[in-house]
């Protein structure tokens, strides 16, 4: 990863921040994208630049504003001279039961989880082709195993899985495109996920009988970027075996 530059969307907090730290520790320069979490992004940037000067920047943008995406790529290239990898991690997540969902929720969940990764890949395509770079999309095991009550999120992540394979075909042979599908990992911050019994039941469905850690995702992202030159069009489940233990 020495000398490589990686843009991580939603990189200021949670799994995104773990990915940023893991790639930076491996020697990469990192661009930390955020929308509203500017304070967290600036704090992470300062932390990483203290370890290695001028190795981290922040890029603030609303990824739903497609017109701004070329500017995001331009800022990264202007700062570091090139872009080698894009990690589409930014995501919206909340329940949308069929009888309650709205068009605005459709626009938000499909926009953040599917539309933005597609058009950001388009904006980065020329630079990634030039650098023989790669894209890693953070998908979800619920792309294949729908989560009850989260209809629009399930649709969006299923689309992202399809996008991963389609982009791998479209951008070959210069650019590799893969995905990582987390399972039980870092719990959502909403009140419904603070129920310990609900958490216990989900963990019981994993083969390893424990929740994962954000760094489990980060390590897999780093592997796909740095150590997998003959892997493209694949989605790796990092879920403790949850996706093959549905009963």
Secondary structure, DSSP 4 states (H G I P E B T S, - for coil): -TT-EEEETTTTSHHHHHHHHHHHHTT-EEEEEESS-HHHHHHHHHHHHHHSTT-EEEEE--TT-GGGHHHHHHHHHHHHS---EEEE-------B-TTT--HHHHHHHHIIIIIHHHHHHHHHHHHHHHHT-EEEEE--GGGTSPPTTBHHHHHHHHHHHHHHHHHHHHHTTT-EEEEEEE-S-SPPSSGGGG-HHHHHHHHHTSSSSS---HHHHHHHHHHHHHS-TT--S-EEEESTTGGG---
